[in-house]
Amino acid sequence: MIGLRLLQRSLGLISTLVLARLLMPEDFGVIAMALAITALVELLTMLGLDMALIQKKGAGNSHFDTAWTLGLIFKAASALLLVLSAGLIAEFYSDARLTDIIYIYAAVAFLSGFENIGLVAYRKELEFRKEFNFQIIKKVLAVVVTVGLALYFRNYWALALGTLFAQFTGVALSYVIHPYRPKLTLHYWREMLNFSSWIVFNNFAIYARDRGADFVIGKVQGAEMVGNFRIASEISSLPTTAIYLPITRAVFPGFSKISDEPLRLKNAYLSAQAAVSIVSLPAVIMLMLLADPLVTLLLGQNWLHIIPVIQILCLCGATKVAHGNRHALFMSVGKPSWIGFVTVIELLIMYPAIIYALMHNHDLEVIAWIKFISSLATIPLGLHLISKVIDIKRTDWLAISWRPIAATVLMSVVVTTMHTYLPGDGSAYTAALQMLLLTPLCVISYTLFIWLLWQLAGKPTGIESKIIGSEQFTKVIKKITGMIR
């Protein structure tokens, strides 16, 4: 599942890099401002009906049809609201371009309501490859068309129309991929909406945490500034969206099936969290270490000023690893309110500081530091609530986290030391040389350190024993140590 998700995210990265070369920060900023509003409106339609279907044991066709009908109604309502408010949104931002862009995203919202609800059955039955086939085909077509539109328009219209094409393609493909044909019915509407009440609240809270800063930055600083912050956020989040989120998405159905078996649930959660830690943590720190040559080589001179912002937001991504798969866990045991509770605490720390920083003309690096500190501050609360659900002790956390943390720190020391000996004149050639040398050094050093620490710890069972203890991994280690000698 992670490997397939990595491929999907790689396509997204390629698209972002190509578009960043063709478009200007202001183009991304205009779209980011539009999305800050449209995403807020669409939150009213994100009822978590898919999660309700996954959690409910014995969900039948009528449940699926009710979920599809409710989704269609709410999506149509959000599209209408966007159309009616397009002029006001443009006036709020003092940017007339936003009116027509909002119309495009209203069409996207309306089309999304027709997507085949049968796809949820693949997740419910843990058939992730079939869902991936749908997502990857949709993504490939969207990337090709959006890049083509960027070559033609050379402005923000490429991003808006590319999104519309992707949604239209997604709806059509959903009925090709899955044979289910939904029908209009509201038979179980009360049952479905009872589950969704906290989901809607959580969605608003998570939106405010992840995308709300775009709204504030766009209003106070304008399109270019919010475009810079959005691209920095997209790049810094690549490891978490490619690794962390797929694991969370994959484990929720499994957690739901064993939610009434505390011991099995605890073991499953610890295994999932160990997998997140051993892969996501080094990936996000590796991106932080390589941000300078990566941006120089792939994005170009127009984006060099966002390098420090990317690096700080990577640290924020590292805190997500520490938060764990708590969303999937809380949802599986019927405590969605706990998700919103932790997120609201984070917002109360973050937003006063962000508003103060922007009103006093602080740069994006300060905003990034505020997001990092806010996320870091809520880790203890999240871990406390997790322990309430599955009785996890500090020793359990330490057992699954200390080796990935130590190996990542040692990797950082090695790579940072090597970086000081490499030329750094800011040219694309030098950046390519740094990437060529430092990327494999990150992978090799982390691999060796995590293997060594696992050996010193007595080869404990778990995710490491399945990966590091495999015959294939042992052969790789022998080849690496042979090369070093």
Secondary structure by P-SEA (a helix, b strand, c coil): caaaaaaaaaaaaaaaaaaaaaccaaaaaaaaaaaaaaaaaacccccaaaaaaaacccccaaaaaaaaaaaaaaaaaaaaaaaaaaaaaaaaaccccaaaaaaaaaaaaaaaaacccaaaaaaaacaaaaaaaaaaaaaaaaaaaaaaaaaacccaaaaaaaaaaaaaaaaaaaaaaccbbbbbcccaaaaaaaaaaaaaaaaaaaaaaccaaaaaaaacccaaaaaaaaaaaaaaaccccccaaaaaaaaaaaaaaacccaaaaaaaaaaaaaaaaacaaaaaaaaaaaaaaaaacccccccccaaaaaaaaaaaaaaaaaacaaaaaaaaaccaaaaaaaaaaaaaacaaaaaaaaaacccaaaaaaaaaaaaaaaaaaaaaaaaaaccccaaaaaaacaaaaaaaaaaaaaaaaaaaaccccccaaaaaaaaacaaaaaaaaaaaaaaaaaaaacccccccccccccaaaaaaaaaaaaaac
